[in-house]
Structure formats: C-alpha cells, structure tokens
Amino acid sequence: MTSSTPASGYSERLSVPAAYWGIALFFGGTFVTAVSFMLGELIFVLSTLATVGVIAWTLLAWGSLRIRVDAAGVRVGHSLLEWPYVGTVAVADRALRGRVLAREDAFLALRPYAAGTVLIGVSDQADPHLCWLVSTRNPDALAQAIEDNRPSGVAEPPQASRLDSGG
C-alpha cells in the first residue's frame, strides 16, 4: 500500500477500514428496519437498497484520499503543493496538531482512522494556507519521502515558521 523510495516517490490511499463499513451498515440497516418494516415489503426493500447505496457512496468517497510525493510535489487528494513551496516537514505530535487545528488558515486532510499526521509548511506568502496537516498511516515514511524527493535546487525556507510567529 505504501512505498517510499527516492526514485519512485511515495503513494498512500487512506481507505476506510472494514470496521467502519460494518458499523455503518449495521446502524443503517437497523434504522431502515425500524422505520420502514411496517410500511410494506416493497418500501422496506427499496429503502434498504437506498440506504446501502448512500452508505457505500459515502464511505468510498471518504476513503478515496490519496497522498503522493512525486516529481511535481506533494499531492493530497486533488491538491498539489509544488516543490518550490514545500516548507519544513514534521511528524505532528498531539501538541502540534492541537496548535494547527486551533487555526483557521491550515489545509486539513484528516481521517480519524489514520493515527499519524504530518505537518507540511507552505513557504508561499501568497498562499492562504499556513501549512498542510495530513493524516497518514505511516507519518515517518511520508516525512522522509518528502525530504528524500525534494529537488536539490529547492531548499527548506530559512525563515521562522509562520505557525510559531502567529502570522
């Protein structure tokens, strides 16, 4: 699922775990049974199919987040942070996550079923986002892949982090 070699970059898909499917289908099915069972067999079958369809669509969409590090930069979903604008990268601990989540100017790609998070600084002053906070199943590998794949002509910005300066 995850690879992180300098030649090939890094790729990860944060798919929804099976337990989420089981829980969602159980509660969706319970609700449909409780509400539509007495309305007749046809309504029961149609509402069950509709509920399963909505649950599947929701979990498939939610679990389609892909993280890639390639020659163009760091991609999270449909967003791309090009190499000239990739700032300092750090594996985010609980305190750092809390500081970032308290701000309104961070790009968030978080999933509760992926325990690790990586903070990627944005060095473009014109960008409205201070940083990216990205969920991952392997934060050390993602941070290392970003550092290993950073082009040699692009260095980390020397200025202090905007997160620490309050700006």
C-alpha positions as CSV (number, residue, x, y, z in Angstrom):
1,M,0.0,0.0,0.0
2,T,2.8,2.4,0.8
3,S,6.2,2.9,-0.9
4,S,8.8,5.4,-0.2
5,T,12.0,5.2,-2.2
6,P,13.5,8.3,-3.7
7,A,13.2,7.0,-7.2
8,S,9.6,6.2,-7.1
9,G,8.3,8.7,-4.5
10,Y,5.5,7.8,-2.1
11,S,1.9,6.8,-2.5
12,E,-0.8,6.0,0.0
13,R,-4.5,5.7,-0.2
14,L,-6.4,6.2,3.1
15,S,-9.2,3.7,2.5
16,V,-11.8,3.3,5.2
17,P,-11.2,0.2,7.4
18,A,-13.6,-2.7,7.4
19,A,-14.9,-1.9,10.9
20,Y,-16.3,1.4,9.6
21,W,-18.2,-0.5,6.9
22,G,-19.6,-2.9,9.5
23,I,-20.7,-0.2,11.9
24,A,-22.2,2.0,9.2
25,L,-24.1,-0.9,7.6
26,F,-25.3,-2.2,11.0
27,F,-26.7,1.2,12.1
28,G,-28.1,2.0,8.6
29,G,-29.8,-1.4,8.4
30,T,-31.2,-1.1,11.9
31,F,-32.6,2.4,11.2
32,V,-34.2,1.2,7.9
33,T,-35.7,-1.9,9.6
34,A,-37.1,0.2,12.4
35,V,-38.6,2.9,10.2
36,S,-39.8,1.1,7.1
37,F,-40.6,-2.5,8.0
38,M,-44.2,-1.7,8.9
39,L,-44.7,0.2,5.6
40,G,-44.6,-2.9,3.5
41,E,-42.2,-5.2,1.8
42,L,-41.6,-3.0,-1.3
43,I,-40.8,0.1,0.8
44,F,-38.6,-2.0,3.1
45,V,-36.5,-3.4,0.2
46,L,-36.3,0.0,-1.7
47,S,-35.3,1.9,1.5
48,T,-32.7,-0.8,2.4
49,L,-31.1,-0.6,-1.1
50,A,-31.1,3.2,-1.0
51,T,-29.5,3.2,2.5
52,V,-26.8,0.7,1.5
53,G,-26.1,2.8,-1.6
54,V,-25.8,6.0,0.3
55,I,-23.5,4.4,2.9
56,A,-21.3,2.8,0.2
57,W,-21.1,6.0,-1.7
58,T,-20.2,8.0,1.4
59,L,-17.5,5.6,2.6
60,L,-16.0,5.1,-0.8
61,A,-15.7,8.9,-1.3
62,W,-14.4,9.4,2.2
63,G,-11.8,6.6,1.7
64,S,-10.5,7.8,-1.6
65,L,-8.0,10.3,-0.2
66,R,-4.7,9.6,-1.9
67,I,-1.3,11.0,-0.8
68,R,1.5,11.1,-3.3
69,V,5.0,12.5,-3.4
70,D,6.3,12.8,-6.9
71,A,8.3,14.9,-9.3
72,A,5.7,17.7,-9.2
73,G,5.5,18.0,-5.4
74,V,3.2,16.7,-2.7
75,R,-0.3,15.8,-3.7
76,V,-3.1,15.3,-1.2
77,G,-6.4,14.4,-2.9
78,H,-6.8,16.9,-5.8
79,S,-4.5,19.5,-4.2
80,L,-0.9,19.9,-5.2
81,L,1.9,21.7,-3.3
82,E,4.7,22.2,-5.8
83,W,8.2,21.8,-4.7
84,P,9.2,25.4,-4.6
85,Y,6.5,26.0,-1.9
86,V,7.1,22.9,0.2
87,G,8.4,24.2,3.5
88,T,9.6,22.4,6.7
89,V,8.1,19.0,7.2
90,A,7.5,17.4,10.7
91,V,5.7,14.5,12.1
92,A,3.0,16.1,14.2
93,D,2.6,15.1,17.8
94,R,-0.6,15.8,19.8
95,A,0.5,19.3,20.9
96,L,1.4,20.4,17.4
97,R,-1.8,19.0,16.0
98,G,-3.7,21.0,18.6
99,R,-1.9,24.2,17.7
100,V,-2.6,23.7,14.0
101,L,-6.3,22.7,14.5
102,A,-6.9,25.9,16.5
103,R,-6.0,28.0,13.4
104,E,-8.3,28.8,10.5
105,D,-5.6,29.1,7.9
106,A,-4.4,25.4,7.7
107,F,-5.2,23.0,4.9
108,L,-6.6,19.9,6.6
109,A,-6.7,16.4,5.1
110,L,-7.6,14.4,8.2
111,R,-9.1,11.0,8.7
112,P,-9.9,9.6,12.2
113,Y,-8.9,6.1,11.2
114,A,-5.3,7.1,10.4
115,A,-3.5,7.8,13.6
116,G,-0.4,9.6,12.3
117,T,-0.3,13.2,11.0
118,V,2.4,15.1,9.1
119,L,2.7,18.9,9.1
120,I,3.9,20.3,5.8
121,G,4.8,24.0,5.9
122,V,3.8,26.2,3.0
123,S,6.5,28.7,2.1
124,D,4.5,30.7,-0.5
125,Q,3.5,34.0,1.2
126,A,0.6,34.4,-1.4
127,D,-0.9,31.1,-0.3
128,P,-3.8,31.5,2.1
129,H,-2.8,28.3,3.9
130,L,-0.1,28.4,6.5
131,C,0.5,24.7,6.3
132,W,-1.0,21.3,5.4
133,L,-1.9,18.9,8.2
134,V,-2.3,15.4,6.6
135,S,-3.4,12.1,8.1
136,T,-1.3,9.1,7.2
137,R,-0.8,5.6,8.3
138,N,3.0,6.0,8.2
139,P,4.0,9.5,9.2
140,D,7.7,8.8,9.4
141,A,7.8,7.4,5.9
142,L,5.8,10.3,4.4
143,A,8.0,12.9,6.0
144,Q,11.1,11.0,4.9
145,A,9.8,10.7,1.4
146,I,9.2,14.4,1.2
147,E,12.7,15.1,2.3
148,D,14.2,12.5,0.0
149,N,12.3,13.6,-3.1
150,R,12.8,17.3,-2.6
151,P,14.7,18.6,-5.6
152,S,18.3,19.6,-4.9
153,G,17.6,23.2,-6.1
154,V,14.8,23.6,-3.6
155,A,15.8,24.0,0.0
156,E,13.7,24.5,3.1
157,P,12.9,28.1,3.7
158,P,15.3,29.7,6.2
159,Q,12.8,32.0,7.8
160,A,10.9,31.1,11.0
161,S,7.7,29.2,10.7
162,R,4.6,31.3,10.3
163,L,2.9,28.9,12.7
164,D,5.3,29.9,15.5
165,S,5.3,33.6,14.7
166,G,1.5,33.9,14.9
167,G,1.3,35.2,11.3
